[in-house]
Amino acid sequence: MMRYKLELSYAGTDYSGWQRQDNAITVQQLVEESISLKLQEKIIVVGCGRTDAGVHASKYVLHFDTPVELPGDFIFALNQILPESIAFQNMSRVTNNFHARFDALKRSYIYRLHSRKDPFKNQLSYYFPRILKCDDQLLNKSVQFLLDYESFTPFCKTNSDVKTTKCKLTEALWKHDPMDDSFEFHISSDRFLRGMVRLIVGSSLQVALGKLSIGQIEEAMQAQKPLPYAWSVPAHGLYLSEVRY
């Protein structure tokens, strides 16, 4: 058997996340169906992680095994089958012990917001005009202290089945482009909890709007208890942007 690593991107608007489900269309399902069709064998792919319904990925990594050596135009052939919202970019042969999920050392996400109504950003960025009332320095102050913590229970969905809430954050940064008043939140970690990034973004916005204090977040982090309210932002502003091995 030979193992291949593939990189792809997708707009998650029309899908119920990455992971295959019984009663919903997912990215994994369409990817597996397209590869299986081309190779004329049942293929199960292993992805670098889950993304929730509506979340996008500008770089997603997967691997799968096959006894067949893949031709050089395999990615082109897959892209001819897949919908426009899913696109493969790269393919490489890897050792049989490579694992797209467990070998990942760092994952990065970007959350995008825009303050001016823009029909071309629908479902690709969160329209939030009140962000212009937020102070850039306060936005960053509300997230940078999180780098000092190792466990993130306050930013984990309550119905999550995770066995540990430990994560090693290496970046938490807001960026503001004054040319069009768009904002991006960048975050990197070895792993993420379900809904974690969207909860952090939402809480940060509430701090900058004066509806939540940094002290309240610090108290919740020290006690590892939920925040007073789950200020989660919509899924369509979130992108998995990088996976490093």
N, C-alpha and C positions, 0 to 999 in steps of 0.2 A: 504493500500500500504506500501511496505517496501523499504527503500533506501539503496543502496549498494555503497560503495566506492571501486574502483579498481585502482591498480597501474600497469603500463605497461611501456615497453621500445620499441623503434622502430628505425630502420635505415630508414631515410626518402628519400633515393636516388631515389626510384622508385615511389614516391608519390608527388602529387601537394599540399603538406602541410597537416595539420591536418584536417581543416574544410571541410565538405562535399561541393562538387561543382557539377554543372549539367553535365559538359562535361569533367571531369577529375577524375582519381582514387585518393582517399584520404584515410588517415588512419582512420578517423572517419567513413567513409562509410564501410570499411571492418570490423571494430570493431562492428558497429551496425548490420551489416548483420550476423556476427557470433553469437552474443548474441541472436538476433531474431530467428535464426535457432535453437539454443539450447532450447530456452524457448517457441518456437512456438507461439510467439506474437511479434508485432511490437514494437521495443525498440528504443528510442531516448536517446542518452547519452549526458551529459553536461561535457565538458572538462575544464581543468584549464586555457586554453588559446589557442591561435593560434600558429602554427609554419609554417613558409613559406615553399615553395617547396624545397625539398632537405635537409632541416634541420632535425637533429636527436633529439631523446629524450632518455636519459638514465633513467629518471624517469618522467613519465607523470601521472596525476591523473584525474580521471573522476568519475561521479556518474550517476546512473539511478534508476528508480523506477520500481517495479514489485510486483504483488500480490502474487508471488510464493516465498517460502523460498528456497534459493539456496543451493544445496548440497555441501558438502566439497570438492568434486573433480571437481567443476565447472570450475576453472581456468585451470586445466589439460585438460578438455574437450575442452575449447576454444582454447588452444594452439595446439590441434590436428587439428583444422580447419584452423586456421590462417596461412598465409605464414611465412617462417622462419624470415622474417624481422620485425615481430611484435610478442612480447611476453608479456603475463601477468605474474606478480610476486606475487601480494598480493590482497586479497579481505577482506573486513570487512563490517559488518552491522553498519550503522550510523543513527543518528537521522534524522527525515524527514526535518529538517530545515538546514541540512548541504548542502553547495553549493561549488562544486569543484572550481569554478572560483572566486566567490565573497568573499569566506571565506579565500582565500589564503593571507597570510601576507607577504610572501617573495618568490620570484622566483630567481633562480640562473642559469646562463648559463656559459658554458665553450667553448672557441673557440680554436681549436687545429691547430697548424702549424708544419710542419717538413721541415728541410733544406736539407736532403739527399733523393734522389729519392728512393722511396720504393713502389713496386707494391702492397704490402699488406696493404698500407694505402690509396690506391686510393678510392676516394669518402668518406673517413672517416677522413681526415685531409688535410689541404691546403698545397700543396708543394710550398714553397716560399724560395728558397735558399738565396735570398738577406737578409733574416733576420739575417744571420750571420754577416752582416755589421752593424747591429743595436746595440747600446749600451743598455744593460739591464736597467741601471739606468734611461736613457732618456726615454725608453719605459714606465717605471712606472711613471716618472715625468709627462709624457704627458697625463696620465689618472687620477692620484690621485686627482688633483685639482677639478675634476668633482664632487667629493663628496660634495663640497661646494655649489653646485647649486641645484635648485628645478625644473627648467623647461628646456627642452631639444629639443627645436625647431630645432637647427642645426643638430641634429641626428635623425630626423624624415623624412621619405620619403615624398616628396612633394605631392603625390597623396593620402596620408593617409586621412581617414575620422574621425580621433580621435577628440574628443571635447576638450580635454585638453592635454597639453604636459608635465604636472607635473609628476615627478617621484622622489621617495626617495631612492637614491643610498646608499647602506651600504658597498659595496666592489667594488673595481676596481683595479685589481692586475695582473701583468705579472709574470709568472713562467717559468724558463728555466732549462731544464735537460741537463747538459753538457755531460752526458754519450752518448746520441745519438743526441744531438743538436736539441731536440724538444722543442717547446714552447707552453704554454697555457695562455690564457687570461681568468681570472675569474671575473665575475661581478654579483652582487646581487642587487635587488631592489624590492620595493613593486609591481611595474608594469613596463612594457617596451613598448616603441612605436614601430611601425612597422619598421623593418630594423635597429633599434637603435644599437644593439650590433655590427652588421657587419660594420656599419658606424663608430662607435667608434674605432674598431680594425683597420680599414683601415686608419683612420686619424692618429692614434697612430703610425702606421708603417711609414707613410709619414713624421711625425715629426722626427722619429729616423733615417730616410734616408736623412734628410735635405731638404725635398721638401715642408715642411709646418712648421710654427713656432707655439710654444705654445701660443704666443701672439695673433696670428690670431684666434686660437680656443677660447681664452679668450674673444677676441673682439666680436666674433660671439655669444658666450654664453651670454655676457652682453647685447648685442643688440637683442638677440633671433632672429637671422637671419641665413640663410643657409651659409655654408662654401663655399669657392670659387669653390670647386668641390666635388662631392659626391664620396669619396674614399671608396666605399663599397667592402668588400672581398666576395669570393664565399660562397654559403650557406652550402656546404658540410663539412666545418670545424666546424660548430656550433652545440652545444648540449644543450638542456634543461636538466640540471643536478639535480635540486632539487626544490621541492615546499613545503613550510612549512605553517602549519596552526596553 
